[in-house]
Amino acid sequence: MRRLIFQFLITTLILNIYFQQSCYAQPKAKTPVVPASAVEVPLGGNTWKSGNHKQGGRIDKTGITQWTDPENTFTTYVRVEKPGSLKLWLRLQVPEGKSRLRVTILGKSREIRVTGNSWQDYYAGEWQVKTPGYLAIQLAGVNKTGDQFAEVASLKLAGEAVDENIVFVKNNEGNFFYWGRRG
């Protein structure tokens, strides 16, 4: 009889421990912080809008604004001079509500959820660049609860593929954004 009681108590204890551990939320993986060595690519001079809709999103010297139409996507181009990892953050704000955005590089997409009407850096993920050359970084709106998907000012890039030789229009001095987007 004692043996049965002992087995019952041990089984109850094990089940209780298992149940308690399964009820606790597992900690989320820590989001990488933008390193000080990251390169900031302003969208105002390096991004183009795609889509047949003239309304629902635009590019100006501050970046992507008035982005309401999911048919409109935005592509930013940079040139990297070496292969390796590429980590990407988006500097953005969501005027109201929540949005889900899709970032596609080299045919691989990652989705991020964004919210908050103050400027923040959102980690979008890491990609592997196999050969040097131009990279197209496409941004698409998946869904939103507010009027706009987001206002996006810049991309921040880090990793092995990013060094001092990365090529993009760095600033608007001398109206460079106009000439960079025109070329």
Backbone as a printed PyTorch tensor [residue, N CA C, xyz], in Angstrom:
tensor([[[  0.8120,  -1.1830,   0.0000],
         [  0.0000,   0.0000,   0.0000],
         [  0.8690,   1.2660,   0.0000]],

        [[  1.9230,   1.2400,   0.8280],
         [  2.8170,   2.3940,   0.8740],
         [  3.4280,   2.6660,  -0.4970]],

        [[  3.7680,   1.5830,  -1.1630],
         [  4.3850,   1.7370,  -2.4930],
         [  3.4270,   2.4230,  -3.4630]],

        [[  2.1660,   2.0510,  -3.4490],
         [  1.1590,   2.6890,  -4.3110],
         [  1.0010,   4.1630,  -3.9710]],

        [[  0.9650,   4.4900,  -2.6990],
         [  0.8380,   5.8880,  -2.2790],
         [  2.0700,   6.6670,  -2.7320]],

        [[  3.2570,   6.0810,  -2.5480],
         [  4.5020,   6.7340,  -2.9630],
         [  4.5070,   6.9840,  -4.4720]],

        [[  4.1230,   5.9800,  -5.2690],
         [  4.0610,   6.1370,  -6.7270],
         [  3.0370,   7.2080,  -7.1120]],

        [[  1.9090,   7.2220,  -6.4400],
         [  0.8860,   8.2310,  -6.7110],
         [  1.4230,   9.6300,  -6.4350]],

        [[  2.0870,   9.8130,  -5.2990],
         [  2.6290,  11.1180,  -4.9420],
         [  3.7090,  11.5590,  -5.9370]],

        [[  4.5910,  10.6620,  -6.3290],
         [  5.6510,  10.9890,  -7.3010],
         [  5.0260,  11.3530,  -8.6380]],

        [[  4.0590,  10.5600,  -9.1040],
         [  3.3890,  10.8430, -10.3750],
         [  2.6770,  12.1900, -10.3150]],

        [[  1.9910,  12.4710,  -9.2240],
         [  1.3040,  13.7510,  -9.0460],
         [  2.3000,  14.9040,  -9.0650]],

        [[  3.4190,  14.7270,  -8.3740],
         [  4.4540,  15.7660,  -8.3210],
         [  5.0230,  16.0360,  -9.7120]],

        [[  5.3340,  14.9890, -10.4510],
         [  5.8860,  15.1390, -11.8010],
         [  4.8780,  15.8310, -12.7120]],

        [[  3.6230,  15.4080, -12.6640],
         [  2.5900,  16.0400, -13.4870],
         [  2.3880,  17.5000, -13.0940]],

        [[  2.4460,  17.7990, -11.8270],
         [  2.2830,  19.1770, -11.3540],
         [  3.4250,  20.0560, -11.8630]],

        [[  4.6570,  19.5590, -11.7730],
         [  5.8090,  20.3200, -12.2780],
         [  5.6760,  20.5280, -13.7810]],

        [[  5.3440,  19.4910, -14.5240],
         [  5.1810,  19.5980, -15.9740],
         [  4.0990,  20.6210, -16.3190]],

        [[  2.9500,  20.5500, -15.6100],
         [  1.8580,  21.4650, -15.8850],
         [  2.2640,  22.9080, -15.6000]],

        [[  2.9400,  23.1520, -14.4960],
         [  3.3630,  24.5050, -14.1520],
         [  4.3330,  25.0610, -15.1920]],

        [[  5.2730,  24.2450, -15.6430],
         [  6.2380,  24.7160, -16.6380],
         [  5.5700,  24.9970, -17.9690]],

        [[  4.5810,  24.2100, -18.3410],
         [  3.9300,  24.4220, -19.6330],
         [  3.0080,  25.6380, -19.6050]],

        [[  2.5740,  26.0840, -18.4380],
         [  1.6940,  27.2490, -18.3380],
         [  2.4490,  28.5650, -18.4070]],

        [[  3.7090,  28.5590, -18.0550],
         [  4.4900,  29.7920, -18.1030],
         [  4.8760,  30.1170, -19.5290]],

        [[  4.7520,  31.3830, -19.8770],
         [  5.1510,  31.8140, -21.2210],
         [  6.6650,  31.7030, -21.3450]],

        [[  7.0800,  31.1640, -22.4470],
         [  8.5080,  31.0770, -22.7080],
         [  9.0150,  32.4610, -23.0800]],

        [[ 10.2000,  32.8380, -22.6180],
         [ 10.7090,  34.1610, -22.9770],
         [ 10.9540,  34.2630, -24.4710]],

        [[ 10.6480,  35.4500, -25.0170],
         [ 10.8640,  35.6820, -26.4350],
         [ 12.3540,  35.8390, -26.7040]],

        [[ 12.7490,  35.4610, -27.9030],
         [ 14.1280,  35.6700, -28.2940],
         [ 14.4110,  37.1670, -28.3070]],

        [[ 15.5630,  37.5280, -27.8230],
         [ 15.9140,  38.9390, -27.7470],
         [ 16.1190,  39.4950, -29.1530]],

        [[ 15.4700,  40.6300, -29.4330],
         [ 15.6060,  41.2870, -30.7290],
         [ 16.9690,  41.9620, -30.8010]],

        [[ 17.7140,  41.7270, -31.8660],
         [ 19.0270,  42.3720, -31.9740],
         [ 18.9180,  43.8980, -31.9930]],

        [[ 19.8050,  44.5270, -31.2640],
         [ 19.8850,  45.9840, -31.2130],
         [ 20.7270,  46.4490, -32.3950]],

        [[ 20.3740,  47.5960, -32.9570],
         [ 21.1360,  48.1430, -34.0760],
         [ 22.5630,  48.4370, -33.5960]],

        [[ 23.5740,  47.8250, -34.2120],
         [ 24.9500,  48.1030, -33.7810],
         [ 25.3920,  49.4980, -34.2110]],

        [[ 26.3500,  50.0420, -33.4910],
         [ 26.8720,  51.3760, -33.8110],
         [ 27.4940,  51.4050, -35.2010]],

        [[ 27.9540,  50.2630, -35.6840],
         [ 28.5950,  50.1910, -37.0040],
         [ 27.5940,  50.0950, -38.1530]],

        [[ 26.2940,  50.0540, -37.8530],
         [ 25.2790,  49.9200, -38.9080],
         [ 25.3130,  51.1230, -39.8410]],

        [[ 24.9930,  50.8680, -41.0940],
         [ 24.9270,  51.9090, -42.1200],
         [ 23.4580,  52.2810, -42.2930]],

        [[ 23.1650,  53.5880, -42.2760],
         [ 21.7890,  54.0570, -42.4300],
         [ 21.5630,  54.5220, -43.8610]],

        [[ 20.5790,  53.9120, -44.5100],
         [ 20.2390,  54.2200, -45.9000],
         [ 18.9430,  55.0170, -45.9130]],

        [[ 19.0020,  56.3260, -46.2320],
         [ 17.7690,  57.1220, -46.2790],
         [ 16.9130,  56.7200, -47.4760]],

        [[ 15.6300,  56.5120, -47.2410],
         [ 14.7580,  56.0610, -48.3290],
         [ 14.4660,  57.1660, -49.3290]],

        [[ 14.5380,  58.4200, -48.9020],
         [ 14.2280,  59.5440, -49.7850],
         [ 15.0180,  59.5530, -51.0750]],

        [[ 16.2370,  59.0620, -51.0740],
         [ 17.0670,  59.0990, -52.2730],
         [ 17.3810,  57.7520, -52.8740]],

        [[ 16.8330,  56.6650, -52.3000],
         [ 17.2280,  55.3250, -52.7280],
         [ 16.0570,  54.3800, -52.9670]],

        [[ 14.8360,  54.8970, -52.9430],
         [ 13.6490,  54.0440, -53.0040],
         [ 12.7100,  54.4750, -54.1190]],

        [[ 12.0800,  53.4810, -54.7430],
         [ 11.1110,  53.7060, -55.8120],
         [  9.8210,  52.9860, -55.4690]],

        [[  8.7130,  53.5980, -55.8590],
         [  7.3830,  53.0190, -55.6370],
         [  6.9850,  52.2020, -56.8530]],

        [[  6.4040,  51.0200, -56.5970],
         [  5.8590,  50.1700, -57.6560],
         [  4.3670,  49.9980, -57.4050]],

        [[  3.6330,  49.8040, -58.4490],
         [  2.1940,  49.6350, -58.3440],
         [  1.5180,  50.5920, -59.3030]],

        [[  0.3230,  50.2680, -59.7070],
         [ -0.3950,  51.0770, -60.6790],
         [ -1.1780,  52.2190, -60.0510]],

        [[ -1.1260,  52.3350, -58.7480],
         [ -1.9200,  53.3420, -58.0670],
         [ -1.0820,  54.5700, -57.7620]],

        [[ -1.5350,  55.7090, -58.2370],
         [ -0.8070,  56.9510, -57.9780],
         [ -1.0060,  57.3850, -56.5310]],

        [[ -2.1690,  57.1070, -55.9790],
         [ -2.4730,  57.4680, -54.5930],
         [ -2.0850,  56.3100, -53.6820]],

        [[ -2.0840,  56.5720, -52.3920],
         [ -1.8920,  55.4890, -51.4310],
         [ -0.4580,  55.2180, -51.0600]],

        [[  0.4130,  56.1770, -51.2720],
         [  1.8030,  56.0330, -50.8700],
         [  2.6920,  56.8650, -51.7540]],

        [[  3.6990,  57.4840, -51.1540],
         [  4.6140,  58.2970, -51.9400],
         [  5.9870,  58.2980, -51.3010]],

        [[  6.9550,  58.7160, -52.1020],
         [  8.3230,  58.9040, -51.6250],
         [  8.6090,  60.4000, -51.6710]],

        [[  9.0860,  60.9300, -50.5610],
         [  9.5920,  62.2980, -50.5810],
         [ 10.9370,  62.2940, -49.8700]],

        [[ 11.5040,  63.4460, -49.6240],
         [ 12.8560,  63.4780, -49.0590],
         [ 12.9310,  62.8840, -47.6510]],

        [[ 11.7760,  62.7230, -46.9740],
         [ 11.7810,  62.1090, -45.6400],
         [ 11.6140,  60.5990, -45.6850]],

        [[ 11.2410,  60.0440, -46.8410],
         [ 11.0540,  58.5970, -46.9660],
         [  9.6760,  58.2580, -47.4940]],

        [[  9.1340,  57.1340, -47.0320],
         [  7.8040,  56.6810, -47.4470],
         [  6.7710,  57.3680, -46.5600]],

        [[  5.7780,  58.0070, -47.1990],
         [  4.7050,  58.6860, -46.4600],
         [  3.3610,  58.3500, -47.0930]],

        [[  2.2950,  58.5910, -46.3630],
         [  0.9160,  58.4310, -46.8480],
         [  0.6670,  57.0570, -47.4660]],

        [[  1.2390,  56.0190, -46.8920],
         [  1.1620,  54.6590, -47.4460],
         [ -0.1030,  53.9680, -46.9550]],

        [[ -1.1330,  53.9810, -47.7930],
         [ -2.4150,  53.3920, -47.4340],
         [ -2.8100,  52.2060, -48.3090]],

        [[ -2.2690,  52.1230, -49.5040],
         [ -2.6920,  51.1230, -50.4930],
         [ -1.7640,  49.9060, -50.4760]],

        [[ -2.2880,  48.6980, -50.1970],
         [ -1.4440,  47.5060, -50.1710],
         [ -0.9070,  47.1120, -51.5560]],

        [[ -1.4900,  47.6580, -52.6240],
         [ -0.9950,  47.3650, -53.9700],
         [  0.3190,  48.0840, -54.2690]],

        [[  0.6190,  49.1160, -53.4980],
         [  1.8570,  49.8610, -53.6940],
         [  2.9670,  49.2410, -52.8510]],

        [[  4.0750,  48.9210, -53.5060],
         [  5.2470,  48.4190, -52.8060],
         [  6.3980,  49.3850, -53.0470]],

        [[  7.4290,  49.2720, -52.2370],
         [  8.5640,  50.1840, -52.3130],
         [  9.8530,  49.3650, -52.3520]],

        [[ 10.7410,  49.7240, -53.2690],
         [ 11.9960,  48.9980, -53.4180],
         [ 13.1700,  49.9520, -53.2550]],

        [[ 14.0730,  49.5850, -52.3720],
         [ 15.2930,  50.3470, -52.1070],
         [ 16.4620,  49.5590, -52.6820]],

        [[ 17.3850,  50.2810, -53.3270],
         [ 18.5510,  49.6300, -53.9260],
         [ 19.8280,  50.0850, -53.2380]],

        [[ 20.6760,  49.1120, -52.9240],
         [ 22.0270,  49.3690, -52.4240],
         [ 22.9630,  48.4010, -53.1340]],

        [[ 24.2320,  48.7610, -53.1800],
         [ 25.2320,  47.8700, -53.7830],
         [ 26.2290,  47.4750, -52.7020]],

        [[ 26.3950,  46.1520, -52.5330],
         [ 27.3890,  45.6450, -51.5890],
         [ 28.5690,  45.0980, -52.3730]],

        [[ 29.7440,  45.2030, -51.7880],
         [ 30.9720,  44.8110, -52.4700],
         [ 31.5290,  43.4740, -52.0160]],

        [[ 30.8640,  42.8200, -51.0570],
         [ 31.3570,  41.5170, -50.6140],
         [ 30.2060,  40.6590, -50.1070]],

        [[ 30.3720,  39.3450, -50.1470],
         [ 29.3270,  38.4420, -49.6460],
         [ 29.3410,  38.3890, -48.1140]],

        [[ 28.2880,  37.7980, -47.5620],
         [ 28.2020,  37.6160, -46.1160],
         [ 26.8060,  37.8940, -45.6100]],

        [[ 26.6850,  37.9390, -44.3060],
         [ 25.3800,  38.1750, -43.6880],
         [ 24.9680,  39.6380, -43.8480]],

        [[ 23.6630,  39.8460, -43.9410],
         [ 23.0910,  41.1960, -44.0230],
         [ 21.9290,  41.2460, -43.0450]],

        [[ 22.0570,  42.0810, -42.0210],
         [ 20.9850,  42.2690, -41.0450],
         [ 20.3100,  43.5980, -41.3530]],

        [[ 18.9760,  43.6340, -41.1970],
         [ 18.2020,  44.8100, -41.5950],
         [ 17.2490,  45.2480, -40.5010]],

        [[ 17.2530,  46.5680, -40.2560],
         [ 16.2810,  47.2250, -39.3870],
         [ 15.5690,  48.2870, -40.2050]],

        [[ 14.2980,  48.5180, -39.8980],
         [ 13.5170,  49.5900, -40.5270],
         [ 13.2970,  50.6860, -39.4910]],

        [[ 13.6030,  51.9220, -39.8540],
         [ 13.3350,  53.0740, -38.9790],
         [ 11.9780,  53.6150, -39.4030]],

        [[ 10.9670,  53.4620, -38.5330],
         [  9.6080,  53.8250, -38.9300],
         [  8.7490,  54.1970, -37.7450]],

        [[  7.5730,  54.7090, -38.0850],
         [  6.5170,  54.9300, -37.1050],
         [  5.1900,  54.5720, -37.7630]],

        [[  4.2370,  54.1690, -36.9420],
         [  2.8820,  53.8640, -37.4090],
         [  1.9710,  54.9100, -36.7780]],

        [[  1.4140,  55.8380, -37.5960],
         [  0.6250,  56.9310, -37.0280],
         [ -0.5090,  56.4730, -36.1130]],

        [[ -1.1580,  55.3460, -36.4590],
         [ -2.1990,  54.7980, -35.5930],
         [ -2.3830,  53.3240, -35.9180]],

        [[ -2.7840,  52.5640, -34.9200],
         [ -3.0410,  51.1500, -35.1160],
         [ -1.7850,  50.3040, -35.1930]],

        [[ -1.9510,  49.1420, -35.8260],
         [ -0.8700,  48.1690, -35.9730],
         [ -0.7890,  47.7600, -37.4380]],

        [[  0.4020,  47.3810, -37.8710],
         [  0.5870,  46.9400, -39.2540],
         [  1.4880,  45.7270, -39.2950]],

        [[  1.3400,  44.9730, -40.3640],
         [  2.2680,  43.8770, -40.6590],
         [  2.8810,  44.1740, -42.0100]],

        [[  4.2120,  44.1650, -42.0570],
         [  4.9590,  44.4790, -43.2700],
         [  5.7790,  43.2760, -43.7020]],

        [[  6.0090,  43.1830, -45.0010],
         [  6.8490,  42.1120, -45.5580],
         [  8.0820,  42.7300, -46.1960]],

        [[  9.2520,  42.2240, -45.8250],
         [ 10.5240,  42.6480, -46.4050],
         [ 11.0690,  41.4780, -47.2140]],

        [[ 11.4150,  41.7430, -48.4880],
         [ 11.9420,  40.6910, -49.3560],
         [ 13.2970,  41.1240, -49.9000]],

        [[ 14.2830,  40.2520, -49.7200],
         [ 15.6290,  40.4490, -50.2580],
         [ 16.0770,  39.1130, -50.8260]],

        [[ 16.6300,  39.1500, -52.0280],
         [ 17.1600,  37.9330, -52.6650],
         [ 16.1260,  36.8040, -52.7140]],

        [[ 14.8620,  37.1690, -52.9040],
         [ 13.8000,  36.1740, -53.0350],
         [ 13.3100,  35.5860, -51.7240]],

        [[ 13.8570,  36.0270, -50.5990],
         [ 13.4340,  35.5020, -49.2950],
         [ 12.7370,  36.6070, -48.5080]],

        [[ 11.5460,  36.2770, -47.9970],
         [ 10.7170,  37.2780, -47.3040],
         [ 10.6630,  37.0100, -45.8130]],

        [[ 10.5420,  38.0870, -45.0730],
         [ 10.3140,  38.0540, -43.6330],
         [  9.1900,  39.0530, -43.3450]],

        [[  8.3240,  38.7150, -42.3920],
         [  7.2560,  39.6290, -42.0060],
         [  7.5060,  40.1300, -40.5910]],

        [[  7.1740,  41.4090, -40.3890],
         [  7.3020,  42.0050, -39.0620],
         [  6.0110,  42.7160, -38.7000]],

        [[  5.7310,  42.7560, -37.4170],
         [  4.5740,  43.4890, -36.8890],
         [  5.1020,  44.7730, -36.2720]],

        [[  4.4460,  45.8830, -36.6050],
         [  4.9100,  47.1860, -36.1330],
         [  3.7400,  47.9750, -35.5660]],

        [[  4.0430,  48.8150, -34.5850],
         [  3.0460,  49.6740, -33.9670],
         [  3.7650,  50.8110, -33.2450]],

        [[  3.0700,  51.8830, -33.0040],
         [  3.6400,  52.9930, -32.2340],
         [  3.8660,  54.2240, -33.0820]],

        [[  3.4280,  55.3720, -32.5690],
         [  3.5260,  56.6100, -33.3440],
         [  4.7760,  57.4200, -33.0160]],

        [[  5.8080,  56.7570, -32.5210],
         [  7.1100,  57.4040, -32.3590],
         [  8.1310,  56.6040, -33.1700]],

        [[  9.1800,  57.2740, -33.6060],
         [ 10.1760,  56.6330, -34.4670],
         [ 10.9150,  55.5540, -33.6870]],

        [[ 10.9630,  54.3550, -34.2990],
         [ 11.6330,  53.2040, -33.6930],
         [ 12.3420,  52.4110, -34.7760]],

        [[ 13.3280,  51.6200, -34.3550],
         [ 14.0040,  50.6960, -35.2570],
         [ 13.4210,  49.3060, -35.0360]],

        [[ 12.9230,  48.7000, -36.1140],
         [ 12.3440,  47.3610, -36.0590],
         [ 13.2550,  46.3930, -36.8020]],

        [[ 13.6550,  45.3390, -36.1240],
         [ 14.5040,  44.3280, -36.7500],
         [ 13.6640,  43.4910, -37.7060]],

        [[ 14.1190,  43.3890, -38.9570],
         [ 13.3710,  42.6340, -39.9660],
         [ 13.9620,  41.2510, -40.2130]],

        [[ 15.2500,  41.0570, -39.9180],
         [ 15.8310,  39.7390, -40.1050],
         [ 17.2230,  39.7850, -40.6970]],

        [[ 17.7000,  38.5810, -41.0340],
         [ 19.0430,  38.4240, -41.5830],
         [ 18.9670,  37.6080, -42.8760]],

        [[ 19.7250,  38.0330, -43.8560],
         [ 19.8160,  37.3660, -45.1430],
         [ 21.2810,  37.0660, -45.4420]],

        [[ 21.5220,  36.0820, -46.2960],
         [ 22.8780,  35.7410, -46.7170],
         [ 23.0990,  36.2090, -48.1480]],

        [[ 24.0610,  37.1030, -48.3270],
         [ 24.4150,  37.6100, -49.6460],
         [ 25.5430,  36.7170, -50.1720]],

        [[ 25.3060,  36.0850, -51.3040],
         [ 26.3040,  35.1540, -51.8470],
         [ 27.3010,  35.8120, -52.7970]],

        [[ 26.8500,  36.8570, -53.5060],
         [ 27.7440,  37.5340, -54.4470],
         [ 27.5900,  39.0440, -54.3260]],

        [[ 28.6690,  39.7870, -54.5300],
         [ 28.5780,  41.2460, -54.5050],
         [ 27.6860,  41.7490, -55.6410]],

        [[ 27.1340,  42.9370, -55.4630],
         [ 26.3010,  43.5450, -56.4930],
         [ 25.1480,  44.3060, -55.8810]],

        [[ 24.2110,  44.7000, -56.7480],
         [ 23.0540,  45.4560, -56.2880],
         [ 22.0570,  44.5390, -55.5930]],

        [[ 21.4930,  45.0420, -54.5060],
         [ 20.4380,  44.3410, -53.7800],
         [ 19.1690,  45.1620, -53.8610]],

        [[ 18.0740,  44.5130, -54.1860],
         [ 16.7540,  45.1370, -54.1560],
         [ 16.0920,  44.7260, -52.8470]],

        [[ 15.7380,  45.7150, -52.0420],
         [ 15.0830,  45.4710, -50.7570],
         [ 13.6450,  45.9530, -50.9030]],

        [[ 12.7160,  45.0030, -50.9980],
         [ 11.3240,  45.3560, -51.2690],
         [ 10.5130,  45.3520, -49.9850]],

        [[  9.6890,  46.3830, -49.8370],
         [  8.8270,  46.5360, -48.6790],
         [  7.3760,  46.5450, -49.1460]],

        [[  6.5670,  45.6640, -48.5510],
         [  5.1480,  45.5470, -48.9130],
         [  4.3030,  45.5760, -47.6470]],

        [[  3.1140,  46.1320, -47.7610],
         [  2.1600,  46.1320, -46.6560],
         [  1.2860,  44.9060, -46.7280]],

        [[  1.1940,  44.1510, -45.6360],
         [  0.3830,  42.9320, -45.5980],
         [ -1.0100,  43.2620, -45.0660]],

        [[ -1.0770,  43.8860, -43.8870],
         [ -2.3610,  44.3340, -43.3490],
         [ -2.1240,  45.4420, -42.3340]],

        [[ -3.2090,  46.1590, -41.9960],
         [ -3.1130,  47.2930, -41.0780],
         [ -4.4550,  47.5000, -40.3930]],

        [[ -4.4110,  48.0850, -39.1910],
         [ -5.6460,  48.4220, -38.4950],
         [ -5.9180,  49.9230, -38.5490]],

        [[ -4.8910,  50.7260, -38.8130],
         [ -5.0560,  52.1700, -38.9390],
         [ -5.1690,  52.5760, -40.3990]],

        [[ -5.1320,  53.8880, -40.6510],
         [ -5.2360,  54.3950, -42.0220],
         [ -3.9990,  54.0990, -42.8570]],

        [[ -2.8070,  54.1630, -42.2430],
         [ -1.5580,  53.9840, -42.9770],
         [ -0.8340,  52.7330, -42.4910]],

        [[ -0.0340,  52.1490, -43.4020],
         [  0.8180,  51.0360, -42.9910],
         [  1.9130,  51.5470, -42.0690]],

        [[  2.6430,  52.5420, -42.5170],
         [  3.7330,  53.1200, -41.7280],
         [  4.3230,  54.2870, -42.4960]],

        [[  5.0760,  55.1100, -41.7810],
         [  5.9520,  56.0970, -42.3920],
         [  7.3590,  55.5570, -42.1580]],

        [[  8.1110,  55.3640, -43.2340],
         [  9.4190,  54.7240, -43.1210],
         [ 10.4860,  55.7140, -43.5760]],

        [[ 11.4400,  56.0150, -42.6990],
         [ 12.4700,  57.0040, -42.9990],
         [ 13.7290,  56.3860, -43.5880]],

        [[ 14.1470,  55.2300, -43.0480],
         [ 15.4290,  54.6760, -43.4840],
         [ 15.5220,  53.1850, -43.1820]],

        [[ 16.5380,  52.5800, -43.7600],
         [ 16.9250,  51.2130, -43.4410],
         [ 18.2540,  51.2930, -42.7240]],

        [[ 18.4750,  50.4010, -41.7930],
         [ 19.7830,  50.2990, -41.1480],
         [ 20.3080,  48.9020, -41.4410]],

        [[ 21.5240,  48.8620, -41.9830],
         [ 22.1270,  47.6100, -42.4300],
         [ 23.4040,  47.3260, -41.6500]],

        [[ 23.6080,  46.0640, -41.3170],
         [ 24.8220,  45.6330, -40.6310],
         [ 25.1230,  44.2030, -41.0700]],

        [[ 26.2870,  43.7250, -40.7170],
         [ 26.6720,  42.3530, -41.0300],
         [ 27.9180,  42.3060, -41.8880]],

        [[ 28.3330,  41.1080, -42.2340],
         [ 29.5690,  40.8950, -42.9900],
         [ 29.5440,  41.5290, -44.3750]],

        [[ 28.3690,  41.6080, -45.0030],
         [ 28.2660,  42.1580, -46.3660],
         [ 28.3030,  43.6840, -46.3760]],

        [[ 28.2000,  44.3000, -45.2050],
         [ 28.1190,  45.7590, -45.1140],
         [ 29.4600,  46.3040, -44.6300]],

        [[ 30.0680,  47.1590, -45.4520],
         [ 31.3130,  47.8150, -45.0580],
         [ 31.3330,  49.2330, -45.6240]],

        [[ 32.4710,  49.9030, -45.5420],
         [ 32.5700,  51.2930, -45.9950],
         [ 32.4120,  51.4310, -47.5060]],

        [[ 32.4350,  50.3310, -48.2500],
         [ 32.3090,  50.3850, -49.7080],
         [ 30.8730,  50.2260, -50.2050]],

        [[ 29.9070,  50.0890, -49.3020],
         [ 28.5100,  49.9650, -49.7190],
         [ 28.1070,  51.2480, -50.4630]],

        [[ 27.3200,  51.0870, -51.5270],
         [ 26.9830,  52.2210, -52.3850],
         [ 25.4780,  52.5070, -52.3200]],

        [[ 25.1500,  53.7790, -52.0630],
         [ 23.7810,  54.2990, -52.0810],
         [ 23.8890,  55.8130, -51.9710]],

        [[ 22.7870,  56.5240, -52.1930],
         [ 22.7790,  57.9780, -52.0550],
         [ 22.6980,  58.2810, -50.5590]],

        [[ 23.7620,  58.8480, -50.0210],
         [ 23.9110,  58.9850, -48.5720],
         [ 23.1450,  60.1510, -47.9540]],

        [[ 22.9480,  61.2480, -48.7020],
         [ 22.2550,  62.4040, -48.1320],
         [ 21.6960,  63.2670, -49.2630]],

        [[ 20.9940,  64.3250, -48.8910],
         [ 20.3580,  65.1860, -49.8810],
         [ 21.1460,  66.4810, -50.1170]],

        [[ 22.4050,  66.5190, -49.7190],
         [ 23.2220,  67.7050, -49.9880],
         [ 23.3250,  67.9030, -51.4950]],

        [[ 23.1210,  69.1190, -51.9470],
         [ 23.1610,  69.3950, -53.3860],
         [ 22.0130,  68.7510, -54.1420]],

        [[ 20.9030,  68.4770, -53.4300],
         [ 19.7240,  67.8440, -54.0440],
         [ 20.0510,  66.4490, -54.6010]],

        [[ 20.9470,  65.7170, -53.9350],
         [ 21.3790,  64.3940, -54.4020],
         [ 20.2410,  63.3830, -54.4820]],

        [[ 19.2160,  63.5110, -53.6050],
         [ 18.1060,  62.5660, -53.6740],
         [ 17.4370,  62.6240, -55.0480]],

        [[ 17.2560,  63.8170, -55.5500],
         [ 16.6520,  63.9700, -56.8780],
         [ 17.5080,  63.2640, -57.9220]],

        [[ 18.7930,  63.5260, -57.9270],
         [ 19.6840,  62.9560, -58.9470],
         [ 19.8500,  61.4440, -58.7460]],

        [[ 19.8980,  61.0030, -57.5190],
         [ 20.0210,  59.5670, -57.2650],
         [ 18.8030,  58.7870, -57.7220]],

        [[ 17.6270,  59.3020, -57.4510],
         [ 16.4080,  58.5990, -57.8740],
         [ 16.1840,  58.7350, -59.3720]],

        [[ 16.6890,  59.7910, -59.9520],
         [ 16.5360,  59.9850, -61.3910],
         [ 17.4590,  59.0450, -62.1810]],

        [[ 18.6180,  58.7660, -61.6110],
         [ 19.6170,  57.9480, -62.3030],
         [ 19.3560,  56.5140, -62.1800]]])
